[in-house]
Amino acid sequence: MQMKGAKALITGGASGLGEATARRFAAAGADVTLLDIPQSNGIEVAEQIGGRFVAADVAVTAEVAAAVAAAAEAMGGIHLCLNAAGIASAHRIIARSGELFPIELYERVLKVNLIGTFDVLRHAAQHMAENTPTDDGERGVIVNVASIAATEGQIGQAAYSASKGGVMAMTLPLARDLASYGIRVNTIAPGIMETPMIAGMSDEVRESLSHVHAFPKRLGRPEEFAALVQHLFENTLINGETVRLDAAARMGPR
C-alpha cells in the first residue's frame, strides 16, 4: 500500500514506539489517529502531527469498540492498524519475601498485551474488509508488537513473555484467517529500545542494556522501529511474519 493518503490507527500512539510511528506516517502524508489511555499525551501529540486522538483502555472491550469505530468514522476507514500499546510488569513466581506472583497482575498483563491487541485488531479488520482493494487485492495491514522476550524471557518476565509469545504465535493464523479479505498481518519483536520506560533508568543500567545488542552496541531508536513498520505496510509480499529488530541480541536469564 502507499503511505500517502493511508488511514492509520496506532494504539499506544502517545509515546514511545507508537508515537514515533505516528510522526513518521503523518510526515509521509498519512491520516493518523492515536488510540491511548485518557491520561496520556495523546491530544498534544495528535495536534502536533495534524492527526486525531481517541481515548481507550485496550483492556476494556467496550472502550475498544467505540474508539475504533470513532477512528474509522473520522478518517473514512482504516488501512493500517499498529498495536503498540502494552505494559511490562515484572514479578518472580515466588519473591524473596515469599509472596507469590499476584494472579491479578498476570491477568492484567495478558489482558492488555495479548487480549487487548486481539480486540483492537479484530475491530480494525472489520473496517478494513470494507475498503476498496488495490490492484493486488489488498485492503489493509495489521502490525502487532511482540518482543524478543517472547522467546528469551528473563527472570520475572513470566507474564510479559507469555503475553508477547501469544502475540507472536497468533501472527500466522491471523494472516491466514484474514487472507481472503486481502488483509496482511505481521509482527515486530523489538529488542532493547529507547522508550520512556528505559529513559527513566539510570545511566549505568542503560549502558548495561545496550551491551545486550551484538551490533550496533546501543539501544534501538524508535525511528528505526517506525521505519520497519512503514516497510511492512508498503511491502505487500511480507505476510504472516515476525521480524526481530534487536541488533542480534540474545537475552540471558537476568
C-alpha positions as CSV (number, residue, x, y, z in Angstrom):
1,M,0.0,0.0,0.0
2,Q,1.0,3.6,-0.5
3,M,1.7,5.7,2.6
4,K,0.3,9.0,1.2
5,G,-3.4,9.1,1.9
6,A,-3.4,6.0,4.0
7,K,-5.6,5.9,7.1
8,A,-3.7,4.7,10.2
9,L,-4.8,3.7,13.6
10,I,-2.0,3.4,16.2
11,T,-2.5,2.2,19.7
12,G,0.0,3.4,22.3
13,G,0.4,6.3,19.9
14,A,1.0,8.9,22.6
15,S,4.5,7.8,23.4
16,G,7.5,5.6,22.6
17,L,7.3,3.3,19.5
18,G,3.7,4.3,18.7
19,E,4.4,8.0,18.8
20,A,7.5,7.6,16.6
21,T,5.4,5.7,14.0
22,A,2.6,8.2,14.2
23,R,5.0,11.1,13.5
24,R,6.7,9.2,10.6
25,F,3.3,8.3,9.0
26,A,1.9,11.8,9.3
27,A,5.0,13.3,7.8
28,A,4.6,10.9,4.9
29,G,1.1,12.1,4.2
30,A,-1.0,9.5,6.1
31,D,-4.1,10.4,8.1
32,V,-3.3,9.2,11.7
33,T,-5.5,8.5,14.7
34,L,-3.8,7.8,18.0
35,L,-5.5,5.5,20.5
36,D,-4.2,5.7,24.0
37,I,-5.4,5.9,27.6
38,P,-7.1,9.2,28.7
39,Q,-4.3,10.4,30.9
40,S,-1.7,10.1,28.1
41,N,-0.3,12.9,25.9
42,G,-2.5,11.8,23.0
43,I,-4.2,15.1,22.4
44,E,-0.9,17.0,22.4
45,V,0.8,14.6,20.0
46,A,-2.2,14.5,17.7
47,E,-2.3,18.3,17.5
48,Q,1.4,18.3,16.7
49,I,1.1,15.9,13.8
50,G,-2.2,17.1,12.5
51,G,-4.0,13.9,13.5
52,R,-6.6,13.0,16.0
53,F,-6.9,11.2,19.3
54,V,-9.4,8.7,20.7
55,A,-9.2,7.6,24.3
56,A,-9.5,4.0,25.4
57,D,-8.0,1.3,27.6
58,V,-7.3,-1.6,25.3
59,A,-8.2,-4.0,28.2
60,V,-11.8,-2.7,28.2
61,T,-13.6,-4.2,25.2
62,A,-16.4,-1.7,25.2
63,E,-13.9,1.2,25.0
64,V,-12.0,-0.5,22.2
65,A,-15.1,-1.0,20.1
66,A,-16.2,2.6,20.5
67,A,-12.7,4.0,19.9
68,V,-12.0,2.0,16.7
69,A,-15.4,2.9,15.4
70,A,-14.8,6.6,16.1
71,A,-11.4,6.4,14.4
72,A,-12.8,4.7,11.3
73,E,-15.7,7.2,11.0
74,A,-13.4,10.2,11.4
75,M,-10.9,9.0,8.8
76,G,-13.4,7.4,6.5
77,G,-11.9,4.0,7.0
78,I,-8.7,2.2,8.3
79,H,-5.9,0.9,6.1
80,L,-3.2,0.3,8.8
81,C,-3.5,-0.8,12.4
82,L,-0.4,-0.8,14.6
83,N,-0.8,-2.3,18.0
84,A,1.9,-0.7,20.1
85,A,0.0,-0.4,23.4
86,G,1.4,-2.6,26.2
87,I,2.7,-2.9,29.7
88,A,5.8,-4.6,31.1
89,S,5.3,-5.5,34.8
90,A,7.8,-7.9,36.3
91,H,7.5,-10.2,39.3
92,R,9.1,-13.5,40.4
93,I,6.8,-16.5,40.8
94,I,8.0,-16.7,44.4
95,A,9.5,-13.4,45.6
96,R,12.3,-13.3,48.2
97,S,9.7,-12.3,50.7
98,G,7.8,-15.4,50.0
99,E,5.0,-13.6,48.2
100,L,3.5,-15.4,45.2
101,F,3.2,-13.8,41.8
102,P,-0.1,-11.9,42.1
103,I,-2.6,-13.6,39.8
104,E,-4.3,-10.2,39.2
105,L,-1.0,-8.8,37.8
106,Y,-0.6,-11.8,35.5
107,E,-4.2,-11.4,34.2
108,R,-3.7,-7.7,33.7
109,V,-0.6,-8.1,31.6
110,L,-2.3,-10.7,29.4
111,K,-5.4,-8.6,29.2
112,V,-3.5,-5.6,27.9
113,N,-0.8,-7.1,25.8
114,L,-2.5,-10.1,24.2
115,I,-6.2,-9.8,24.5
116,G,-6.2,-6.0,24.0
117,T,-4.1,-6.4,20.9
118,F,-6.5,-9.0,19.5
119,D,-9.5,-7.0,20.4
120,V,-8.3,-3.9,18.6
121,L,-7.2,-5.8,15.5
122,R,-10.5,-7.7,15.1
123,H,-12.4,-4.4,15.1
124,A,-9.9,-2.7,12.8
125,A,-10.1,-5.7,10.4
126,Q,-13.8,-5.4,10.2
127,H,-13.4,-1.9,8.9
128,M,-10.5,-2.9,6.6
129,A,-12.7,-5.5,5.0
130,E,-14.9,-2.7,3.6
131,N,-12.1,-1.0,1.8
132,T,-11.8,-0.9,-1.9
133,P,-9.0,-3.4,-2.8
134,T,-5.7,-2.3,-4.5
135,D,-4.6,-3.9,-7.8
136,D,-3.1,-6.7,-5.6
137,G,-6.4,-7.2,-3.8
138,E,-5.1,-5.7,-0.7
139,R,-7.5,-3.9,1.8
140,G,-5.4,-3.4,4.9
141,V,-2.4,-4.2,7.0
142,I,-2.1,-5.1,10.7
143,V,1.2,-4.8,12.5
144,N,1.4,-6.1,16.1
145,V,4.2,-5.6,18.6
146,A,5.7,-8.6,20.4
147,S,9.2,-8.7,22.0
148,I,12.3,-10.8,22.0
149,A,11.2,-11.7,25.5
150,A,8.6,-13.9,23.7
151,T,11.3,-16.5,23.2
152,E,14.0,-15.3,25.6
153,G,12.1,-14.2,28.7
154,Q,14.2,-13.3,31.7
155,I,13.6,-13.9,35.4
156,G,10.5,-12.1,36.5
157,Q,9.0,-12.0,32.9
158,A,6.6,-14.9,33.0
159,A,3.6,-12.8,32.4
160,Y,5.2,-10.4,29.9
161,S,6.8,-13.3,27.9
162,A,3.5,-15.2,27.8
163,S,1.7,-12.2,26.5
164,K,4.2,-11.4,23.8
165,G,4.6,-15.1,22.9
166,G,0.9,-15.2,22.3
167,V,1.1,-12.1,20.0
168,M,3.9,-13.9,18.1
169,A,2.1,-17.2,17.9
170,M,-1.1,-15.8,16.5
171,T,0.6,-13.9,13.7
172,L,0.4,-16.7,11.1
173,P,-3.1,-17.9,11.9
174,L,-4.3,-14.3,11.8
175,A,-2.7,-13.8,8.4
176,R,-4.3,-17.0,7.1
177,D,-7.6,-16.1,8.6
178,L,-7.7,-12.6,7.0
179,A,-6.1,-13.5,3.7
180,S,-9.5,-13.9,2.0
181,Y,-10.2,-10.2,2.8
182,G,-6.8,-9.0,1.4
183,I,-5.6,-8.1,4.9
184,R,-2.0,-8.8,5.9
185,V,-0.7,-9.4,9.4
186,N,2.9,-9.1,10.6
187,T,4.6,-8.8,14.0
188,I,7.7,-6.9,15.1
189,A,9.7,-8.3,18.0
190,P,11.9,-5.4,19.3
191,G,15.0,-5.8,21.4
192,I,16.0,-3.1,23.9
193,M,14.6,0.2,22.6
194,E,14.9,3.8,23.7
195,T,11.5,4.2,25.2
196,P,10.1,6.3,28.1
197,M,10.4,3.2,30.4
198,I,14.1,2.8,29.5
199,A,14.7,6.6,29.7
200,G,13.8,6.6,33.4
201,M,16.6,4.1,34.2
202,S,20.0,5.1,35.5
203,D,22.9,5.7,33.0
204,E,24.6,2.6,34.4
205,V,21.5,0.3,33.7
206,R,21.0,1.9,30.3
207,E,24.7,1.2,29.4
208,S,24.4,-2.4,30.6
209,L,21.3,-2.9,28.5
210,S,23.0,-1.5,25.4
211,H,25.6,-4.3,25.6
212,V,23.0,-6.9,25.1
213,H,23.0,-5.9,21.4
214,A,25.7,-7.6,19.3
215,F,26.0,-4.7,16.9
216,P,25.4,-1.8,17.0
217,K,26.2,-1.5,20.7
218,R,23.4,0.9,21.5
219,L,19.7,1.0,22.3
220,G,17.3,0.8,19.4
221,R,15.8,4.0,18.3
222,P,12.0,4.5,17.9
223,E,12.6,6.0,14.5
224,E,14.1,2.7,13.4
225,F,11.0,0.8,14.6
226,A,8.8,3.3,12.7
227,A,10.8,2.8,9.5
228,L,10.2,-1.0,9.8
229,V,6.5,-0.5,10.3
230,Q,6.4,1.6,7.2
231,H,8.3,-1.1,5.2
232,L,5.9,-3.8,6.4
233,F,3.0,-1.6,5.3
234,E,4.4,-0.9,1.9
235,N,5.8,-4.3,1.0
236,T,2.8,-6.4,0.0
237,L,4.7,-9.7,-0.1
238,I,5.6,-9.8,3.6
239,N,2.7,-11.5,5.4
240,G,2.4,-13.8,8.5
241,E,6.0,-12.9,9.6
242,T,7.6,-12.0,12.9
243,V,10.6,-9.7,12.3
244,R,13.2,-9.2,15.1
245,L,14.5,-5.7,15.5
246,D,17.3,-6.4,18.0
247,A,20.8,-5.9,16.7
248,A,21.4,-9.7,17.0
249,A,20.6,-9.6,20.8
250,R,20.0,-12.8,22.7
251,M,18.8,-12.4,26.3
252,G,20.3,-14.1,29.3
253,P,18.4,-15.3,32.3
254,R,18.7,-12.0,34.1
